């Protein structure tokens, strides 16, 4: 399944468009800092942090200690279980 198709499915399961794009990027790329996510997806850094916080609250993304803080996504099957 292509990245846009996965992102669309995640929207159907309750994520916003921005949340689904950030989740897919982090899931594919692996642990990465918010600045990288913002640059790659052309989202302002402050908005990226808000999206990451929302994904953390939903249990889909975890923050990894370090400098800079990096964010890691849970696997797609687990994410779908969480959203259902």
Buried (B, 14 or more C-beta within 10 A) or exposed (E): EEEEEBBEBBBEEEBEEBBBBBBBBBBEBEBBBBEBBBEBBEBEEEBBBBBBEBBEEBEBBBBEEEEEEBBBBBEBEEBBEEBE
